[in-house]
């Protein structure tokens, strides 16, 4: 069988008219003689009988898309002469990486173009529209600042703390269900937060607020420790704890009106409660896995 037109179009499209190795453009602009110069060659990864990288027990169609990689004529010659270096696995990997590079490059260019067009449209707004837009943005920021220093904001923060608790509980329950021998527990630490305890480490969350009826001055403390503490956060005698990592975040609302957390006193690096738990629980498990080996 020969390479079909459909397969050929798919290979060239996904390769972006570029060699998978040197990235050179394969169909160049018209030369002085008025012709388009084509440097591209559709190369077989696993060759047919007596060719490079031939596999006698290969059952698929040699001319199928999965067995082709687009190269310039120079690189085609190189990979077929240096078969020990350019194995089947290496060529498949190179093809996948090249097609990913083409896709991300095109997507990035497309997104940049959309941003430029959007910016140009905004520049064509009337003076009155620009003033109204700026005024609305100021009002939104003032409203957000009011909430973040009020009793309403404190209630929203406590709602997020419940989400954090639920997320932690789900992680712990999933581990207990899928790895029943793994020692892990979740407890209320009486400090408006929870501890996840596993082997020689614990992940702790504490919520501090200066005013009982306002969010002002409040923050959430998330930390990783080696050692143990009681449910009130006190060290157990003869078992000194050692802090491994920590972060202080404050409740915040982003421009999309999502509730979440940003770095304390900085209001940057916005994370939803789910993202916050996912990040720190993974850090915690990475530490625990090292200690777990001692208990085997």
C-alpha positions in Angstrom: 0.0 0.0 0.0 1.0 3.6 -0.5 0.5 6.6 1.8 -3.0 7.8 1.3 -3.9 11.5 0.6 -5.8 11.6 4.0 -2.7 10.3 5.9 -0.4 12.7 4.0 -2.6 15.7 4.8 -2.8 14.7 8.5 1.0 14.3 8.8 1.8 17.6 7.1 -0.9 19.5 9.1 0.1 18.2 12.5 3.8 18.8 11.7 3.1 22.4 10.7 5.2 22.2 7.4 8.3 21.8 9.6 10.9 19.2 9.9 10.5 17.2 13.2 14.2 17.7 14.0 15.6 20.9 12.6 12.3 22.7 12.5 13.1 24.1 9.0 10.2 25.1 6.8 9.7 22.3 4.2 7.8 24.1 1.5 9.7 27.4 1.0 8.5 30.6 -0.6 8.7 30.8 -4.4 12.3 30.9 -5.6 13.5 33.4 -8.4 12.3 30.8 -11.0 8.7 30.9 -9.8 8.6 27.5 -8.2 7.8 26.3 -4.6 10.7 24.2 -3.3 9.6 21.1 -1.3 12.3 19.8 1.1 9.9 17.6 3.0 10.0 13.8 3.1 7.5 11.4 4.7 9.8 9.0 6.6 8.8 5.5 7.9 9.6 5.0 11.6 9.5 1.2 11.1 10.7 0.6 7.6 9.4 -2.0 5.2 11.4 -5.1 4.4 15.2 -4.6 4.3 14.9 -1.0 5.4 16.1 0.8 8.5 14.4 -0.3 11.8 12.5 -3.1 10.1 10.5 -5.4 12.4 9.6 -8.7 10.9 6.6 -9.2 13.2 5.2 -5.7 12.6 1.5 -6.3 11.8 0.2 -2.8 11.1 0.2 -0.9 7.9 3.7 0.5 7.2 2.1 3.6 5.5 -0.2 4.4 8.5 0.0 7.8 10.1 1.4 6.4 13.4 4.4 5.0 11.5 5.4 8.2 9.7 7.4 11.2 10.7 7.9 14.3 8.6 11.6 15.4 8.1 13.7 17.4 5.7 15.8 15.4 3.2 19.0 15.9 5.3 17.5 14.6 8.6 15.8 11.7 6.7 19.2 10.5 5.6 20.7 11.0 9.1 18.1 9.0 10.9 18.2 6.1 8.4 22.0 5.9 8.5 22.3 6.2 12.3 19.7 3.6 13.3 21.4 2.7 16.7 20.9 6.4 17.8 17.5 6.9 16.2 15.5 4.0 17.4 11.8 3.4 17.0 11.2 4.8 20.5 13.3 7.9 19.9 11.5 8.7 16.6 8.0 8.3 18.2 9.1 10.5 21.0 10.5 13.1 18.7 7.4 13.1 16.6 5.1 13.6 19.6 7.2 16.4 21.0 7.4 18.2 17.6 3.6 18.0 17.1 3.0 19.3 20.6 5.4 22.2 19.9 3.6 23.1 16.7 0.2 23.0 18.5 1.3 25.1 21.5 3.1 27.6 19.3 0.0 28.1 17.1 -2.3 28.2 20.1 -0.1 30.9 21.7 0.0 33.0 18.6 -3.8 32.7 18.2 -4.4 33.8 21.8 -2.0 36.7 21.4 -3.8 37.8 18.3 -7.2 37.7 20.2 -5.7 39.7 23.0 -4.4 42.3 20.5 -7.8 42.5 18.8 -9.6 42.8 22.1 -7.2 45.6 23.1 -7.8 47.4 19.8 -11.5 47.2 20.3 -11.2 48.6 23.8 -9.1 51.5 22.4 -12.0 52.3 20.1 -14.4 52.8 23.0 -15.8 56.3 23.4 -14.4 58.5 26.1 -17.7 58.1 28.0 -17.5 54.3 27.8 -14.0 54.3 29.1 -15.0 56.5 32.1 -17.9 54.2 32.9 -15.8 51.1 32.7 -13.1 52.6 35.0 -15.8 53.8 37.4 -17.4 50.4 37.5 -14.0 48.8 38.2 -13.4 51.1 41.1 -16.8 50.3 42.5 -16.2 46.6 42.3 -12.8 47.0 44.1 -14.4 49.1 46.8 -17.2 46.5 47.3 -14.6 43.7 47.5 -12.5 45.6 50.0 -15.6 46.3 52.1 -16.5 42.6 52.2 -12.9 41.6 53.0 -13.1 43.7 56.2 -16.6 42.9 57.3 -18.6 40.3 59.1 -19.9 39.2 55.7 -16.4 38.4 54.7 -15.7 36.5 57.9 -18.7 34.3 57.2 -17.5 33.7 53.6 -14.1 32.8 55.0 -15.6 30.2 57.4 -17.5 28.8 54.5 -14.2 28.3 52.7 -12.8 26.6 55.8 -15.5 24.1 55.6 -14.6 23.4 52.0 -11.0 22.9 53.1 -12.1 20.4 55.8 -14.3 18.5 53.2 -11.4 18.4 50.8 -9.0 17.1 53.4 -11.6 14.5 54.5 -12.0 13.3 51.0 -8.2 12.9 50.5 -7.9 11.0 53.8 -10.9 8.8 53.1 -9.6 7.9 49.6 -6.2 6.9 51.0 -7.8 4.8 53.7 -10.1 3.1 51.2 -7.4 2.4 48.5 -4.4 1.7 50.9 -6.0 0.3 54.1 -2.6 -0.4 55.7 -1.5 3.3 55.5 -1.7 5.1 58.8 -3.4 8.4 58.3 -6.0 10.4 60.3 -7.8 13.8 60.3 -8.7 15.6 63.5 -10.1 18.9 64.7 -7.2 20.8 66.4 -9.4 23.2 68.4 -7.7 26.1 66.6 -10.3 26.7 63.9 -8.6 24.2 61.8 -7.6 20.5 61.2 -4.5 18.3 61.4 -3.8 15.4 59.0 -1.4 13.0 60.8 0.5 10.3 59.0 3.6 8.4 60.4 6.2 11.0 61.4 4.6 14.1 59.9 1.5 16.2 60.1 -0.2 18.8 58.0 -1.9 21.5 60.0 -4.3 24.4 59.3 -5.1 27.2 61.8 -7.4 30.1 61.2 -6.6 33.3 63.1 -8.9 36.3 63.3 -8.3 39.4 65.5 -12.0 40.4 65.7 -14.9 38.2 66.4 -17.2 39.9 64.0 -14.9 41.0 61.2 -12.5 39.5 58.7 -10.0 42.3 59.2 -6.6 41.0 60.2 -7.5 37.4 59.7 -5.3 34.8 58.0 -5.0 31.0 57.5 -1.8 29.3 58.5 -0.9 26.1 56.7 2.2 24.2 57.7 4.1 20.9 57.4 5.7 19.5 60.6 7.8 16.5 61.5 6.8 15.2 64.9 3.6 15.3 66.9 1.4 17.7 68.8 -1.8 17.3 70.8 -5.2 18.4 69.6 -4.6 21.9 71.1 -1.5 22.4 69.1 0.9 21.8 72.0 4.1 19.7 71.7 4.1 16.3 73.2 7.0 16.0 75.8 10.2 14.4 74.5 9.0 14.7 70.9 10.2 18.1 69.6 8.5 19.1 66.4 10.3 20.6 63.4 8.7 22.9 60.9 9.3 21.8 57.3 7.3 24.4 55.4 4.5 26.9 55.9 2.4 29.6 54.3 0.1 32.4 55.5 -2.9 33.2 53.3 -5.9 35.5 53.7 -9.4 35.1 52.4 -9.8 37.0 49.1 -12.2 37.4 46.1 -10.7 37.6 42.7 -11.9 39.6 39.7 -14.1 36.7 38.5 -15.8 36.7 41.9 -14.3 33.4 43.0 -13.7 32.9 46.7 -10.2 31.8 47.6 -6.9 32.7 49.2 -3.9 35.0 48.5 -0.6 35.5 50.3 -1.1 37.3 53.6 -0.7 41.1 53.3 0.3 40.8 49.6 -2.9 39.7 47.9 -1.1 37.8 45.1 -1.0 34.2 44.0 -4.7 33.5 44.2 -5.7 29.9 45.0 -9.2 28.4 45.4 -9.7 26.2 48.5 -9.4 23.1 46.3 -6.1 24.3 44.8 -4.7 25.2 48.2 -5.5 21.7 49.7 -4.3 19.9 46.6 -1.0 21.7 46.6 -0.2 21.2 50.3 -1.6 17.7 50.6 0.7 16.6 47.8 3.7 18.2 49.6 2.6 16.4 52.8 2.4 13.0 51.1 5.8 13.5 49.5 7.3 13.9 53.0 5.3 11.0 54.5 6.4 8.6 51.7 10.0 9.0 52.8 9.2 8.2 56.4 6.8 5.4 55.4 9.8 3.3 54.2 11.0 2.9 57.9 7.8 1.1 58.8 8.0 -1.6 56.2 
